[in-house]
C-alpha cells in the first residue's frame, strides 16, 4: 500500500535518452504476411510501460482546467513527435457549461490517404489535487492505482508503444493520424467535428479506451448518450421573513431529479443521471435559480427518442417555477456492423495467437468511437488496459494486461493494409 516510486523512462521505446538496451530491431528478410509475428510479448516490458503511464498520471488534466489539459498535451506532443509524426495543435472552443477547453492535438505520418485513425483523450474527471489526496499512486499486487490510469492514460501509452514498435519494425503500411482531444469526458463538444472529419478519410479506427470488465472485452458498439442542461426559475423572498411568498427553484429541481432518475431501467434502458447541481446564493434567500446537467443513455433508437420526449415533457411551469431544458452534446448510437466485426475478427485471431481470449460487446460509457462507428467506419474500441474503478477513487489497472494488449494493438496495426 506504500506509494510506488517513479523512475526514469527507460529506452526501449526511444522516448528519452537511450543506453542501447532492448532497442526494437526489424527482421528485414521476413515477408509482409509473416512480419507482424516479429512483434511478440517480449517486445514490450510491463514495468517500463507502467513507469511511463505513471509519468502521464502525474500531470493531472481535468477537462474544466484547460491550462492543465494543455500541460498534458505539451508532454504528449513531445512523445508523438519523437515517433516521427507531424504534430499540430488546434485551439479548443468554449461550449456551454465551460470557461474554455484545452487544445486538440492532431498528428500525421505517412501521407493523407485513407489509413488508420487512432483516437484518445487527454482530459480526465479527476480534479487537480486528487493525486496528492484521495487517489495517490500505489501498487497492490497486480493492481496499480492512480487517477485516469485506467481511463485512459494507460491505454494511450500502450497504443503509442504499439505504434513505436510497428514503425521500428517497418510494418506500418498505411498512413496514420492520431487525435488526442481535450473534452471527451464531457461529450467532445469541441472536438467532434474534427474527429468526424478525420474519420471520413480513414480506413480503420482504433480507440484504446479501457477494456470492459474482468474478461477484458473490446467494444464493437456503444449506447447513445444525450446531455441536457436543466434550469429552474423561481421567485425570490426572505427565507425567514417572507418565505411563503417565495418559490424555490432548488425545490422544484430536486423534484425533477427524483422524477427523472426514478425512471432509470438499468437492465434495458433508458438510464438518467443528474449532477452538477447549483442553486441559491444565501441560505436566508429563497433560491431564484437552479441549474443541473442530465446524462441520459439509450441502448437503441426507440429509447433514444423516448428520452427526448421525456425531457421535453418537463418544460413548462410547476408550482409557479419555470422549467427550461436545453439539449447538449450527443453521442450517437453505434451498433456493430460488418466493417467493425471484420476488425474484431482479426483482433480475436491475433489475441488467440498471443494466448488470450478476446470477447466483445456493445457497452455503455460513451467514447469518441460512437462518432466513428455511427459513421459506418470500421471501429474497434476498448483496446486499452484492463482494470476498474473508472471515475472513482478506486481507479486502477491490472499490470498483467499491459504486455498482451499492447502486443495485440501492435500486431493489429501491422496487419491492417
C-alpha positions as CSV (number, residue, x, y, z in Angstrom):
1,X,0.0,0.0,0.0
2,X,3.0,2.3,0.0
3,X,3.2,4.8,-2.8
4,X,5.1,3.5,-5.8
5,X,8.3,5.1,-6.9
6,X,8.5,6.8,-10.3
7,X,11.8,6.0,-12.0
8,X,13.1,7.3,-15.4
9,X,11.5,6.1,-18.6
10,X,14.0,3.5,-19.9
11,X,14.9,3.5,-23.5
12,X,13.1,0.5,-25.1
13,X,10.7,2.8,-27.0
14,X,13.1,5.6,-27.6
15,X,11.2,8.4,-26.0
16,X,14.2,9.6,-23.9
17,X,17.9,9.1,-23.8
18,X,18.9,5.6,-24.8
19,X,21.7,3.3,-23.5
20,X,21.2,0.8,-26.2
21,X,19.3,-1.8,-24.3
22,X,16.3,-3.6,-25.8
23,X,16.0,-1.4,-28.9
24,X,13.5,-2.8,-31.4
25,X,15.1,-4.2,-34.5
26,X,13.1,-5.3,-37.5
27,X,13.8,-8.6,-39.3
28,X,14.2,-7.5,-42.9
29,X,14.1,-10.9,-44.5
30,X,10.6,-11.8,-43.3
31,X,7.7,-11.4,-45.7
32,X,4.8,-8.9,-45.0
33,X,2.2,-11.6,-44.1
34,X,4.6,-13.1,-41.5
35,X,6.4,-10.0,-40.4
36,X,3.8,-9.0,-37.8
37,X,4.8,-12.0,-35.7
38,X,8.2,-10.4,-35.2
39,X,6.3,-8.2,-32.7
40,X,5.8,-10.5,-29.7
41,X,5.1,-10.1,-26.0
42,X,8.9,-10.0,-25.5
43,X,9.0,-6.8,-27.5
44,X,7.4,-4.9,-24.5
45,X,8.1,-4.5,-20.8
46,X,5.2,-4.1,-18.5
47,X,7.3,-2.3,-15.9
48,X,8.7,0.1,-18.4
49,X,5.3,0.9,-19.8
50,X,3.8,1.3,-16.3
51,X,6.6,3.6,-15.5
52,X,5.7,5.8,-18.5
53,X,2.0,5.6,-17.6
54,X,2.7,7.0,-14.1
55,X,4.5,9.9,-15.7
56,X,1.3,10.7,-17.5
57,X,-0.8,10.3,-14.4
58,X,1.4,12.8,-12.5
59,X,0.3,15.5,-15.0
60,X,-3.3,15.9,-13.7
61,X,-5.6,17.1,-16.5
62,X,-9.2,17.6,-15.6
63,X,-11.4,18.7,-18.5
64,X,-12.5,22.0,-17.0
65,X,-8.9,23.2,-16.4
66,X,-7.7,24.0,-19.9
67,X,-4.3,25.0,-18.7
68,X,-3.8,21.6,-17.0
69,X,-5.0,19.8,-20.1
70,X,-2.6,21.7,-22.3
71,X,0.2,20.8,-20.0
72,X,-0.7,17.2,-20.6
73,X,-0.8,17.8,-24.3
74,X,2.6,19.5,-24.2
75,X,4.0,16.3,-22.8
76,X,2.1,14.1,-25.2
77,X,3.2,16.3,-28.2
78,X,6.8,15.5,-27.4
79,X,6.1,11.8,-27.2
80,X,4.3,11.7,-30.5
81,X,6.8,14.0,-32.3
82,X,9.6,11.6,-31.2
83,X,7.8,8.9,-33.2
84,X,8.2,10.9,-36.4
85,X,4.7,12.3,-36.6
86,X,4.0,15.9,-37.7
87,X,2.0,17.4,-34.8
88,X,-0.4,20.3,-34.8
89,X,-2.4,21.9,-32.0
90,X,-5.9,23.2,-32.8
91,X,-7.3,25.8,-30.3
92,X,-10.2,24.5,-28.3
93,X,-13.6,26.3,-28.0
94,X,-15.7,27.3,-25.1
95,X,-19.0,25.4,-25.4
96,X,-21.9,25.8,-22.9
97,X,-21.0,24.8,-19.4
98,X,-17.3,25.6,-19.7
99,X,-15.0,28.5,-19.4
100,X,-13.0,27.2,-22.3
101,X,-11.3,23.9,-23.2
102,X,-7.8,22.7,-24.0
103,X,-6.3,22.2,-27.4
104,X,-7.0,19.4,-29.8
105,X,-3.8,17.5,-30.9
106,X,-3.7,16.1,-34.4
107,X,-0.7,14.2,-35.7
108,X,0.1,12.5,-39.0
109,X,2.6,10.3,-40.6
110,X,2.7,8.5,-44.0
111,X,0.6,11.0,-46.0
112,X,-3.0,11.9,-46.3
113,X,-4.6,8.8,-47.9
114,X,-7.1,6.5,-46.2
115,X,-5.3,4.9,-43.3
116,X,-5.6,4.2,-39.5
117,X,-7.1,6.8,-37.2
118,X,-6.1,6.4,-33.6
119,X,-8.2,8.4,-31.1
120,X,-7.6,9.1,-27.4
121,X,-8.3,11.8,-24.9
122,X,-6.0,13.8,-22.6
123,X,-8.8,15.0,-20.2
124,X,-9.9,13.3,-17.0
125,X,-12.7,13.6,-14.5
126,X,-10.3,13.9,-11.5
127,X,-9.5,17.5,-10.3
128,X,-6.0,18.7,-9.7
129,X,-5.0,17.5,-6.2
130,X,-6.6,14.1,-6.5
131,X,-3.1,12.6,-6.7
132,X,-1.9,14.2,-3.5
133,X,-5.3,13.5,-1.8
134,X,-7.8,10.6,-2.2
135,X,-6.1,8.7,-5.0
136,X,-2.3,8.5,-4.7
137,X,-0.3,6.2,-6.9
138,X,0.1,2.9,-5.2
139,X,0.8,-0.8,-6.1
140,X,-1.1,-3.7,-4.6
141,X,-0.1,-6.9,-6.2
142,X,-1.3,-6.9,-9.9
143,X,-3.2,-3.6,-9.3
144,X,-1.8,-0.2,-9.7
145,X,-3.9,2.8,-8.6
146,X,-3.9,6.3,-9.9
147,X,-6.3,9.0,-11.3
148,X,-7.0,8.4,-15.0
149,X,-4.6,5.5,-15.1
150,X,-7.4,3.3,-16.3
151,X,-9.4,5.9,-18.2
152,X,-7.5,6.4,-20.3
153,X,-3.8,7.4,-19.9
154,X,-2.8,3.7,-19.6
155,X,-4.3,2.7,-22.9
156,X,-2.9,5.7,-24.7
157,X,0.6,4.9,-23.5
158,X,0.1,1.3,-24.7
159,X,-1.2,2.5,-28.1
160,X,1.8,4.8,-28.7
161,X,4.2,2.0,-27.7
162,X,2.5,-0.2,-30.2
163,X,2.9,2.5,-32.9
164,X,6.6,2.8,-32.0
165,X,7.1,-0.9,-32.3
166,X,5.3,-1.2,-35.6
167,X,7.2,1.7,-37.1
168,X,10.6,0.4,-35.8
169,X,9.9,-2.9,-37.5
170,X,8.8,-1.0,-40.7
171,X,5.4,-2.7,-40.6
172,X,3.2,0.3,-40.8
173,X,1.9,0.2,-44.4
174,X,-0.9,2.8,-44.1
175,X,-0.9,6.5,-43.3
176,X,-1.8,7.1,-39.6
177,X,-3.5,10.0,-37.9
178,X,-3.6,10.4,-34.2
179,X,-6.1,12.6,-32.4
180,X,-5.8,13.4,-28.7
181,X,-8.7,15.5,-27.6
182,X,-9.3,17.7,-24.5
183,X,-13.0,17.2,-23.9
184,X,-14.0,13.5,-24.2
185,X,-15.3,13.4,-20.7
186,X,-18.0,16.0,-21.4
187,X,-19.1,14.6,-24.8
188,X,-16.4,16.0,-27.0
189,X,-18.3,19.2,-27.9
190,X,-15.2,21.0,-29.2
191,X,-13.5,18.1,-31.0
192,X,-16.4,16.1,-32.5
193,X,-16.3,17.9,-35.9
194,X,-12.5,17.2,-36.2
195,X,-12.9,13.6,-35.2
196,X,-15.7,13.1,-37.8
197,X,-13.7,14.9,-40.5
198,X,-10.7,12.6,-39.9
199,X,-12.9,9.5,-39.7
200,X,-14.5,10.3,-43.0
201,X,-11.0,9.9,-44.6
202,X,-9.9,6.9,-42.6
203,X,-9.9,3.2,-43.5
204,X,-9.9,1.9,-39.9
205,X,-10.4,3.5,-36.5
206,X,-8.7,2.2,-33.3
207,X,-9.7,3.5,-29.8
208,X,-7.6,2.4,-26.8
209,X,-10.2,3.2,-24.2
210,X,-10.1,0.8,-21.3
211,X,-11.2,-2.8,-21.7
212,X,-14.5,-3.8,-20.2
213,X,-14.8,-5.9,-17.1
214,X,-12.8,-8.9,-15.8
215,X,-12.7,-10.6,-19.2
216,X,-11.2,-7.6,-20.9
217,X,-14.0,-7.2,-23.6
218,X,-13.3,-4.9,-26.5
219,X,-16.1,-2.7,-27.7
220,X,-17.9,-3.2,-31.0
221,X,-20.8,-0.9,-30.3
222,X,-21.8,1.8,-27.8
223,X,-25.1,3.0,-26.4
224,X,-26.3,6.5,-27.4
225,X,-25.7,9.4,-24.9
226,X,-27.6,12.6,-24.6
227,X,-26.8,15.5,-22.3
228,X,-29.3,18.1,-21.2
229,X,-28.9,21.4,-19.3
230,X,-31.8,21.9,-16.8
231,X,-32.7,25.3,-15.4
232,X,-35.4,26.3,-12.9
233,X,-36.5,29.9,-12.3
234,X,-38.3,30.6,-9.0
235,X,-39.4,33.7,-7.1
236,X,-37.0,35.2,-4.5
237,X,-38.0,36.0,-1.0
238,X,-36.5,36.4,2.5
239,X,-36.3,32.9,3.9
240,X,-37.0,33.9,7.5
241,X,-39.4,36.8,7.0
242,X,-41.5,36.3,3.8
243,X,-40.7,32.6,3.0
244,X,-44.3,31.8,1.9
245,X,-44.1,34.5,-0.8
246,X,-41.1,32.8,-2.5
247,X,-41.0,29.9,-4.9
248,X,-37.9,27.8,-4.6
249,X,-36.0,26.9,-7.8
250,X,-34.0,24.3,-5.8
251,X,-37.1,22.5,-4.5
252,X,-38.5,22.1,-8.0
253,X,-35.1,20.9,-9.3
254,X,-35.0,18.3,-6.6
255,X,-38.4,17.1,-7.7
256,X,-37.2,16.9,-11.3
257,X,-34.1,14.9,-10.3
258,X,-36.1,12.3,-8.4
259,X,-38.7,12.1,-11.2
260,X,-36.0,11.5,-13.9
261,X,-33.7,9.2,-12.0
262,X,-36.6,7.0,-10.8
263,X,-37.4,6.2,-14.4
264,X,-34.0,4.6,-15.0
265,X,-34.2,0.9,-16.2
266,X,-30.7,-0.5,-15.5
267,X,-31.4,-3.7,-17.3
268,X,-32.9,-2.4,-20.6
269,X,-32.6,1.4,-20.5
270,X,-33.0,4.2,-20.6
271,X,-30.9,5.5,-17.7
272,X,-30.9,9.0,-16.3
273,X,-28.2,10.6,-14.1
274,X,-28.4,14.2,-12.9
275,X,-25.5,16.0,-11.3
276,X,-23.5,19.3,-11.3
277,X,-26.4,20.9,-9.4
278,X,-26.1,24.6,-8.4
279,X,-28.8,26.6,-6.8
280,X,-29.2,29.5,-4.4
281,X,-26.7,32.1,-3.1
282,X,-27.7,32.7,0.5
283,X,-29.5,30.3,2.8
284,X,-31.7,33.2,4.0
285,X,-32.9,33.8,0.4
286,X,-35.4,31.6,-1.3
287,X,-33.4,30.5,-4.3
288,X,-34.3,32.2,-7.6
289,X,-32.5,29.8,-10.0
290,X,-31.1,26.3,-10.0
291,X,-29.1,24.6,-12.7
292,X,-28.2,20.9,-13.3
293,X,-27.0,18.6,-16.0
294,X,-28.5,15.3,-17.0
295,X,-26.7,12.4,-18.7
296,X,-29.1,10.0,-20.4
297,X,-28.2,6.7,-22.0
298,X,-30.1,4.6,-24.6
299,X,-29.4,1.1,-26.0
300,X,-31.4,1.7,-29.2
301,X,-33.0,4.5,-31.2
302,X,-36.5,4.0,-29.8
303,X,-35.2,4.5,-26.3
304,X,-33.1,7.5,-27.5
305,X,-36.2,9.2,-28.8
306,X,-38.1,8.3,-25.7
307,X,-35.5,10.2,-23.6
308,X,-36.0,13.3,-25.8
309,X,-39.8,13.2,-25.3
310,X,-39.3,12.7,-21.5
311,X,-37.1,15.7,-21.1
312,X,-39.2,17.9,-23.5
313,X,-42.2,17.0,-21.3
314,X,-40.6,18.6,-18.3
315,X,-40.6,22.1,-19.9
316,X,-43.2,24.5,-18.5
317,X,-44.3,25.8,-15.1
318,X,-44.6,23.8,-11.9
319,X,-45.6,25.3,-8.6
320,X,-45.0,28.8,-10.1
321,X,-41.5,27.8,-11.1
322,X,-40.5,27.9,-14.7
323,X,-38.5,24.9,-16.1
324,X,-36.2,25.2,-19.1
325,X,-34.4,22.3,-20.8
326,X,-31.6,22.8,-23.3
327,X,-30.1,19.9,-25.3
328,X,-26.3,19.4,-25.0
329,X,-23.7,17.1,-26.7
330,X,-25.0,13.9,-28.2
331,X,-23.0,10.7,-28.8
332,X,-24.9,8.8,-31.5
333,X,-25.8,5.1,-31.2
334,X,-23.2,2.8,-32.6
335,X,-24.1,-0.8,-33.3
336,X,-21.8,-3.4,-34.7
337,X,-21.6,-3.6,-38.5
338,X,-19.6,-5.6,-41.0
339,X,-16.5,-3.4,-41.0
340,X,-16.3,-3.4,-37.3
341,X,-16.8,-7.1,-37.0
342,X,-14.1,-7.7,-39.6
343,X,-11.7,-5.7,-37.4
344,X,-12.8,-7.6,-34.3
345,X,-12.4,-11.0,-36.0
346,X,-8.8,-10.1,-36.9
347,X,-8.1,-8.9,-33.4
348,X,-9.6,-12.0,-31.8
349,X,-7.4,-14.2,-34.0
350,X,-4.3,-12.2,-33.1
351,X,-5.2,-12.4,-29.4
352,X,-5.6,-16.2,-29.6
353,X,-2.2,-16.4,-31.2
354,X,-0.7,-14.3,-28.4
355,X,-2.5,-16.6,-25.9
356,X,-5.7,-14.9,-24.6
357,X,-9.4,-14.8,-25.4
358,X,-10.9,-11.5,-26.6
359,X,-14.7,-11.2,-26.0
360,X,-16.6,-8.2,-27.3
361,X,-19.9,-6.4,-26.9
362,X,-21.9,-3.2,-27.1
363,X,-21.3,-1.1,-24.0
364,X,-22.4,2.0,-22.1
365,X,-19.8,4.5,-21.2
366,X,-19.6,6.7,-24.3
367,X,-16.4,7.4,-26.2
368,X,-15.3,9.0,-29.4
369,X,-15.8,5.6,-31.0
370,X,-19.5,6.4,-31.0
371,X,-18.9,9.1,-33.7
372,X,-16.8,6.9,-36.0
373,X,-18.8,3.8,-35.6
374,X,-22.0,5.6,-36.2
375,X,-20.5,6.9,-39.5
376,X,-20.1,3.3,-40.6
377,X,-16.3,3.3,-40.3
378,X,-14.7,0.0,-39.1
379,X,-14.1,0.9,-35.5
380,X,-12.6,-1.2,-32.7
381,X,-12.9,0.4,-29.2
382,X,-11.9,-0.8,-25.7
383,X,-8.5,-1.9,-26.9
384,X,-6.7,-0.4,-23.9
385,X,-5.7,-1.7,-20.4
386,X,-7.7,-3.9,-18.1
387,X,-8.7,-2.6,-14.6
388,X,-11.6,-1.0,-12.9
389,X,-12.9,1.9,-10.8
390,X,-13.1,4.4,-13.6
391,X,-14.1,7.9,-12.4
392,X,-13.7,6.8,-8.7
393,X,-11.1,7.0,-6.0
394,X,-10.5,3.3,-6.6
395,X,-9.4,3.6,-10.2
396,X,-6.8,1.0,-11.0
397,X,-5.2,-1.0,-13.8
398,X,-4.1,-4.7,-14.0
399,X,-0.4,-4.7,-14.7
400,X,-0.6,-8.2,-16.1
401,X,-2.8,-6.9,-19.0
402,X,-0.2,-4.4,-20.3
403,X,2.0,-6.6,-22.4
404,X,-0.6,-8.8,-24.1
405,X,-2.9,-6.0,-25.0
406,X,-0.1,-3.8,-26.3
407,X,1.1,-6.7,-28.4
408,X,-2.4,-7.1,-29.7
409,X,-2.6,-3.4,-30.8
410,X,0.8,-3.6,-32.4
411,X,0.0,-6.8,-34.3
412,X,-3.3,-5.4,-35.4
413,X,-1.8,-2.2,-36.7
414,X,0.8,-4.2,-38.6
415,X,-1.8,-6.4,-40.2
416,X,-4.0,-3.5,-41.5
417,X,-3.4,-2.6,-45.1
